[in-house]
Amino acid sequence: MRKYALLISLLIIISAINLNAQDDNEKQLLKQFHSITSEEMSGWLEKLCSPEFNGRLSGTPEFVASAEWVASKLKEWNIKPAGDNNSYFQWFKWPYTIINETGSLTLNLRLSDGSVIRKNYQYPNDFYPGMNSGSGEITAEVVFVGFGVTAPELNYDDYKGIDVKGKIVLMNRDVPHTDPRNPEYKKWVAYCYHQYKLENAVRHGAAGMLYVDGASANPNITYDPSIIVCGIGPQPLEDIFAGIKTTNKALIEKIRASFKPASFNTGKVMTIKANTTRVNEGRACNVIGYIEGTDPVLKNEVILIGGHLDAVGNAGRVVNGALDNGSGVVDIMGAAKALAQSEIKTKRSIAFIFIGGEEVGLIGSKVYTANPSFPVGKSVVFINLDMVGNGTGFYVSAGSSYKEYLKYFEQANAKYIHRPMRTAAPEAGEYYGRPRSDEVVFRTAGFRTMAMWTTEATKKVYYHLPGDDTDAVTIDIMEDVAKMIYLALTEMANDPEIKF
């Protein structure tokens, strides 16, 4: 009986020790949890949106200054550098275009007596200057070319049977195929990109390009001095189709239903003016830091979390990129500081990647995946944050083959955050993710990827428009995003059961 009594006493003592250890762990976890504050994060966001960074366009000195500021915060928090040559930076050359003035867009209506009525459109509601446009002026007929796609292998060509040489082409974003769940969608993805659309217009001899892009800032087109580019909003589009007995929307729906082009000469003549300067010696970078794990084996496995640091710059008026993507940067910074200063040390390493060049063609993610700081085979997952600062809920996605990674976020939200949350784990055969987002580049390069954003926007979204300022975000949900990342990554980095 004495032996049993001793055994029971020993079990009670061990249980008490474990409970005390759990209590201590919980206290340490919550200490850092509560150290993440919207006040501090608001200050960081104001800094990112300050005039000294001028919209953070990749290639510009102002973008470099913003990258140096982020790196200085990582250094302040004793987060180790993981860029080139033991620095925080992974540099790449990137030219950029200066918009000297907003330019103009004019509709020229010729009357039966030969006189011309000119309608001048207003910046930025009606038009936005092409941020990589050539400099000059073009007056020509407008030719509708659908999506601006030439895809012989898909038996589709918006330019077939129509002459656009010396004319202005009018085209829409994206492609005829719209269902990412359909395996056929993958064949169309390469034609989604803005750069391709401009290059294809130049190949067909167009001298001007009107892009139905909501009259928003868009540096994600190729620079070619031979073509003048302008983004347009609803009013110029309506005027082009006036008297034609159809609309842009109706034609796009027709094309998508039939997968047959519907290009035609509109008979409308427009003038586009642009005043730009090309700078070929620009440079940009990724900013990379990491917290080294404590386990001698598991520290070689790295969880990557990133978001793009760049925004779209200044084209007459600055687009500060508070939501897109200052929100993602600041959310990661909040979690990074908490993780770096936490008394709970992680077994695995955690890396933070502030990506340059996303807005100009996913360049920074391509640079990183071509020369990763941590091997693909040792990278547990790459988690991308983009536009995570406006709304009341969360959305987190992961590939179906590792959907168990979602549980770290679900459990953190259920226990500590308590916000509406949706998750997704598309099947392996489906195309998931946004074609123009960094996680697609990482996934294509063989990394497991996840993505996170916020849902149920409570404020107007100024996507690539003036107005994307600090008052366009919901700072309380940004605080909760940072807290959830801190909790989820702490658990993920210390879970010995993760399977690759």
C-alpha positions in Angstrom: 0.0 0.0 0.0 2.9 2.3 0.8 4.3 1.8 -2.7 0.9 2.8 -4.3 0.6 5.8 -2.0 4.1 7.0 -3.0 3.2 6.4 -6.7 0.0 8.4 -6.4 1.8 11.2 -4.6 4.5 11.3 -7.3 1.8 11.5 -10.0 0.1 14.3 -8.2 3.4 16.2 -7.9 4.2 15.7 -11.6 0.7 16.8 -12.6 1.0 19.9 -10.5 4.4 20.7 -12.1 2.9 20.3 -15.6 -0.1 22.5 -14.7 2.2 25.2 -13.3 4.3 24.9 -16.5 1.2 25.3 -18.6 0.1 28.3 -16.6 3.5 29.9 -17.0 3.4 29.2 -20.7 0.0 30.7 -21.0 1.1 33.8 -19.0 4.1 34.3 -21.3 2.0 33.8 -24.4 -0.6 36.3 -23.3 2.1 38.8 -22.2 3.3 39.1 -25.8 -0.3 38.8 -27.2 -1.2 42.0 -25.3 2.0 43.7 -26.3 0.7 44.0 -29.9 -1.3 47.3 -29.9 -3.2 49.2 -32.6 -1.5 52.4 -31.3 2.0 51.2 -32.2 0.8 49.7 -35.5 -0.9 52.9 -36.5 2.4 54.7 -36.0 4.1 52.3 -38.3 1.4 52.6 -41.0 1.6 56.4 -40.8 5.3 56.1 -41.4 4.8 53.9 -44.5 2.3 56.3 -45.9 4.4 59.4 -45.2 5.5 61.8 -48.0 9.1 60.7 -47.7 8.2 57.3 -49.2 6.0 58.9 -52.0 3.9 55.8 -52.6 6.8 53.3 -52.4 7.1 52.6 -56.1 9.7 49.9 -56.7 12.9 51.2 -58.2 12.6 54.6 -56.7 14.8 56.1 -54.0 11.7 56.5 -51.9 11.0 52.7 -52.0 14.6 52.0 -51.0 14.1 54.4 -48.0 11.0 52.5 -46.9 12.9 49.2 -47.2 15.8 50.6 -45.1 13.2 51.8 -42.5 11.7 48.3 -42.2 15.1 46.7 -41.9 16.0 49.2 -39.1 13.0 47.9 -37.1 14.1 44.3 -37.6 17.5 45.2 -36.3 16.0 47.0 -33.4 14.1 43.9 -32.4 17.3 41.7 -32.8 15.8 39.8 -35.7 18.7 38.4 -37.7 19.4 39.4 -41.3 18.8 36.8 -44.0 19.4 38.7 -47.2 22.5 38.9 -49.3 26.0 39.2 -47.7 24.6 38.9 -44.2 22.4 42.0 -44.7 18.6 42.4 -44.6 18.5 43.1 -48.3 18.1 41.0 -51.5 18.7 43.6 -54.2 17.6 43.6 -57.8 17.7 46.3 -60.6 14.4 47.7 -61.6 13.8 50.7 -63.9 10.8 53.0 -63.3 8.8 55.7 -65.0 8.2 59.2 -63.6 4.8 60.8 -64.5 5.7 64.5 -65.0 2.1 65.5 -65.3 -1.2 63.8 -65.4 -1.7 64.2 -69.1 -5.1 64.2 -70.7 -7.8 62.1 -72.4 -10.2 63.7 -75.0 -13.0 62.3 -77.1 -13.2 64.0 -80.6 -16.7 64.0 -82.1 -16.8 65.0 -85.7 -20.1 66.5 -86.8 -21.7 66.3 -90.3 -20.4 69.8 -91.2 -16.9 68.8 -90.5 -16.5 70.6 -87.1 -15.3 68.7 -84.1 -16.7 68.7 -80.5 -14.1 67.8 -77.9 -14.9 66.3 -74.5 -12.1 66.4 -72.0 -12.2 63.9 -69.2 -11.2 64.5 -65.6 -8.4 63.0 -63.7 -8.5 60.7 -61.6 -12.2 59.8 -61.8 -12.4 59.3 -65.6 -8.8 58.4 -66.5 -5.5 57.6 -65.0 -2.1 58.1 -66.9 -0.4 54.9 -67.9 2.3 54.6 -65.3 4.8 53.0 -67.7 3.4 54.9 -70.8 5.6 56.3 -73.5 5.7 60.1 -73.6 3.8 62.0 -76.3 0.4 62.4 -77.9 -1.8 60.1 -80.1 -5.0 60.9 -81.9 -6.6 57.9 -83.5 -9.7 55.7 -83.9 -10.4 53.4 -81.0 -10.6 49.7 -81.8 -12.3 47.3 -79.2 -10.1 44.2 -78.8 -11.9 42.4 -76.0 -9.2 41.1 -73.6 -6.3 41.9 -75.9 -5.3 38.2 -76.0 -3.7 36.2 -78.8 -3.6 32.5 -77.9 -3.3 30.2 -80.9 -3.0 27.1 -78.8 -6.4 27.9 -77.3 -7.9 28.9 -80.7 -8.5 32.4 -79.5 -7.3 35.7 -80.9 -8.8 39.1 -80.2 -6.8 40.7 -83.0 -7.8 38.2 -85.7 -9.2 39.9 -88.8 -8.8 43.5 -87.5 -6.2 46.1 -88.2 -5.0 48.1 -85.3 -1.8 49.6 -86.7 -1.5 53.2 -85.7 -4.8 53.1 -83.8 -5.8 53.0 -80.1 -6.8 49.6 -78.7 -9.5 49.3 -76.0 -9.2 46.2 -73.8 -10.3 44.7 -70.6 -8.5 43.0 -67.7 -8.3 39.2 -67.3 -9.3 36.6 -69.8 -12.4 34.8 -71.1 -12.1 31.9 -68.7 -13.3 32.7 -65.2 -13.4 29.5 -63.2 -10.2 28.7 -61.3 -11.7 25.3 -60.3 -11.6 24.2 -63.9 -8.2 22.7 -64.8 -8.5 24.6 -68.2 -8.1 27.9 -66.4 -4.4 27.3 -65.9 -3.9 27.5 -69.7 -5.2 31.1 -69.6 -3.3 32.4 -66.6 -0.3 33.7 -68.6 -2.6 35.9 -70.6 -4.0 37.6 -67.5 -1.0 39.7 -66.9 -1.0 43.4 -67.8 2.5 43.3 -69.2 1.5 40.6 -71.7 -1.5 42.7 -72.9 0.6 45.8 -73.6 3.3 43.7 -75.3 0.7 42.0 -77.5 -0.8 45.4 -78.5 2.7 46.7 -79.5 3.2 43.5 -81.6 0.1 44.2 -83.5 1.2 47.8 -84.2 -1.1 49.8 -81.9 0.0 53.3 -81.1 -2.3 53.8 -78.1 -4.0 51.7 -75.4 -7.0 52.3 -73.3 -7.3 49.9 -70.4 -10.6 49.3 -68.7 -9.0 49.2 -65.3 -11.3 51.4 -63.2 -9.1 54.5 -63.9 -6.6 53.3 -61.3 -2.8 53.5 -61.0 -1.1 50.5 -62.6 2.7 50.3 -62.9 2.3 46.6 -63.8 2.7 47.1 -67.6 5.7 46.8 -69.8 7.4 50.1 -70.7 7.5 50.7 -74.5 8.2 54.2 -75.8 6.2 53.5 -78.9 2.8 53.3 -77.2 0.8 55.8 -75.2 -1.3 54.2 -72.4 -4.2 55.4 -70.3 -6.5 53.7 -67.8 -10.2 54.6 -68.1 -13.2 54.6 -65.9 -16.9 54.3 -66.6 -17.7 57.6 -68.3 -15.2 57.4 -71.2 -16.1 53.8 -71.7 -19.8 54.7 -71.9 -19.1 57.4 -74.4 -17.1 55.1 -76.7 -20.0 52.8 -76.9 -22.7 55.5 -77.3 -24.8 54.8 -80.4 -23.3 51.4 -81.0 -26.3 49.5 -79.6 -24.2 47.4 -77.2 -22.0 47.9 -74.2 -18.6 46.7 -73.0 -20.2 44.6 -70.3 -22.5 42.9 -72.9 -19.6 42.1 -75.2 -17.5 40.7 -72.4 -20.4 38.4 -71.3 -20.8 37.3 -74.9 -17.1 36.5 -75.2 -17.0 34.6 -72.0 -20.1 32.6 -72.9 -18.8 31.6 -76.4 -15.0 31.9 -76.1 -15.1 33.8 -79.4 -13.7 37.3 -79.9 -16.0 40.2 -80.7 -13.5 42.9 -81.8 -14.6 45.8 -83.9 -13.8 49.4 -85.0 -15.8 51.8 -82.8 -15.6 54.8 -85.1 -14.8 57.0 -82.1 -11.6 59.1 -82.2 -9.7 59.9 -79.0 -6.6 61.8 -78.0 -4.3 60.6 -75.3 -1.5 62.8 -74.0 1.3 61.6 -71.7 4.4 63.3 -70.2 6.7 60.7 -68.8 10.4 60.2 -68.1 12.0 56.7 -68.0 14.7 56.0 -65.3 16.7 53.0 -66.2 19.0 52.9 -63.2 16.4 52.1 -60.5 16.8 49.4 -57.9 14.6 47.6 -55.4 14.9 44.8 -52.9 13.3 42.3 -50.7 13.8 42.8 -46.9 14.4 39.5 -45.1 15.0 38.7 -41.5 14.6 35.6 -39.3 14.3 34.3 -35.8 16.5 31.2 -35.5 14.9 28.2 -33.8 16.2 26.7 -30.6 16.0 23.0 -31.5 19.3 21.7 -33.0 17.4 19.8 -35.7 14.1 21.6 -36.2 15.7 25.0 -36.4 16.7 24.0 -40.0 13.0 24.0 -40.9 11.7 27.5 -41.6 8.2 29.0 -41.6 8.1 31.9 -44.1 5.6 34.8 -43.8 5.6 37.7 -46.2 3.8 40.5 -47.9 4.7 43.1 -50.5 6.2 46.3 -49.2 5.8 48.3 -52.5 2.8 50.3 -53.6 2.0 52.0 -56.9 3.7 55.3 -56.3 2.7 58.7 -57.6 1.1 59.6 -60.9 -0.1 63.2 -60.3 -1.4 62.2 -56.9 0.3 59.8 -54.5 -1.3 56.4 -53.8 0.0 55.7 -50.4 -0.9 52.0 -50.3 -2.2 51.8 -46.8 -4.5 48.8 -47.4 -2.5 47.6 -50.4 -0.2 46.6 -48.8 0.9 48.7 -45.8 -1.6 46.6 -43.9 0.1 43.3 -44.6 3.6 44.8 -43.8 2.4 46.3 -40.5 0.6 43.1 -39.5 3.8 41.1 -40.1 5.8 43.7 -38.2 3.5 43.4 -35.2 3.8 39.6 -35.1 7.6 39.8 -35.8 8.2 42.1 -32.8 6.1 39.9 -30.5 7.8 36.7 -31.6 11.3 38.2 -31.3 10.6 39.5 -27.7 8.6 36.5 -26.5 9.9 34.4 -23.6 8.5 31.4 -25.5 11.3 30.4 -27.9 10.3 28.5 -31.0 11.9 25.2 -32.1 11.7 26.0 -35.8 13.0 29.2 -37.4 10.6 31.9 -38.6 11.5 34.2 -41.5 9.8 37.5 -42.4 10.0 38.6 -46.1 8.9 42.1 -47.1 8.7 41.8 -50.8 9.6 44.4 -53.4 8.3 44.6 -56.9 4.9 43.0 -56.5 3.0 45.8 -58.1 5.3 45.9 -61.1 5.1 42.2 -62.0 5.7 40.0 -58.9 9.4 40.7 -59.4 10.6 40.4 -55.8 9.0 37.0 -55.3 10.6 35.8 -58.5 14.0 37.0 -57.3 13.5 35.3 -53.9 12.3 31.9 -55.3 15.2 31.9 -57.8 17.7 32.4 -55.0 16.0 31.6 -51.7 17.6 32.4 -48.3 16.2 29.1 -47.0 16.0 25.9 -49.1 12.6 25.0 -50.6 12.8 21.5 -49.0 13.3 23.1 -45.5 10.6 25.7 -45.9 7.6 24.5 -44.0 5.2 27.0 -45.8 5.1 30.5 -47.2 2.2 32.5 -45.9 1.3 35.6 -47.9 -0.6 38.6 -46.6 -2.0 41.1 -49.0 -4.7 43.7 -48.2 -5.4 42.5 -44.7 -6.7 45.6 -43.0 -10.3 46.4 -43.9 -13.2 44.4 -42.5 -14.5 42.3 -39.6 -13.4 38.8 -40.5 -10.6 36.6 -41.7 -10.0 34.4 -44.7 -7.1 31.9 -44.7 -6.4 29.4 -47.5 -4.0 26.5 -47.9 -3.5 23.7 -50.4 -5.5 20.6 -49.8 -2.5 18.4 -49.3 -1.5 20.3 -46.2 -4.8 21.8 -45.1 -4.0 20.7 -41.5 -1.9 23.9 -41.4 -5.1 25.8 -41.2 -5.8 24.5 -37.7 -3.1 26.7 -36.1 -5.1 29.8 -37.3 -8.5 28.3 -36.5 -7.5 27.4 -33.0 -5.9 30.8 -32.3 -9.0 32.5 -33.5 -11.4 30.3 -31.6 -9.5 30.6 -28.3 -8.3 34.2 -28.3 -9.6 36.4 -31.2 -13.2 35.4 -31.8 -13.8 36.9 -35.2 -15.8 35.4 -38.1 -13.3 33.2 -40.1 -13.5 31.3 -43.3 -10.9 28.8 -44.6 -10.4 27.1 -47.9 -8.2 24.2 -49.1 -8.7 23.8 -52.8 -8.0 20.4 -54.4 -4.6 19.8 -55.9 -6.0 19.9 -59.5 -7.6 23.4 -59.0 -5.9 26.7 -59.7 -6.0 28.5 -56.4 -4.7 32.0 -55.5 -4.8 35.2 -57.5 -2.7 35.2 -60.7 -1.2 38.6 -59.8 -0.2 37.8 -56.3 3.1 36.6 -54.7 1.9 33.3 -53.3 1.3 32.1 -56.9 5.0 32.6 -57.7 6.1 30.7 -54.5 3.7 27.9 -55.3 4.9 27.6 -58.9 8.5 27.4 -57.5 7.6 24.4 -55.3 6.8 26.1 -52.0 3.8 25.1 -49.9 1.8 28.3 -49.8 -1.0 29.9 -47.7 -2.7 33.2 -48.1 -4.5 35.4 -45.6 -6.8 38.5 -46.1 -9.6 40.2 -44.4 -13.3 40.0 -45.3 -16.5 42.1 -45.0 -14.9 45.5 -45.7 -16.3 48.3 -43.6 -14.6 51.1 -45.5 -14.4 52.1 -49.1 -11.6 50.3 -50.9 -9.4 52.6 -52.9 -7.7 50.0 -55.0 -4.7 51.5 -56.7 -6.3 54.9 -56.2 -5.6 58.1 -54.3 -7.4 57.7 -51.0 -5.7 54.5 -50.0 -4.5 56.3 -46.9 -4.3 55.5 -43.2 -8.0 56.2 -42.7 -8.9 53.6 -45.3 -8.0 50.7 -43.0 -9.6 49.1 -40.0 -6.8 49.3 -37.4 -8.5 47.0 -34.9 -8.6 44.1 -37.3 -5.0 44.7 -38.2 -4.1 44.3 -34.5 -6.1 41.1 -34.4 -4.4 39.8 -37.6 -1.0 40.4 -36.0 -2.1 38.7 -32.8 -3.4 35.7 -34.7 -0.2 35.4 -36.7 1.8 35.5 -33.4 -0.3 32.8 -31.8 -0.4 30.5 -34.9 3.3 30.8 -35.7 4.3 30.1 -32.1 2.2 26.9 -32.1 3.3 25.9 -35.6 7.0 26.5 -34.9 6.8 24.4 -31.8 4.7 21.5 -33.0 7.0 18.4 -33.5 4.3 16.6 -35.4 4.2 18.7 -38.6 4.7 16.4 -41.6 6.1 17.6 -44.9 
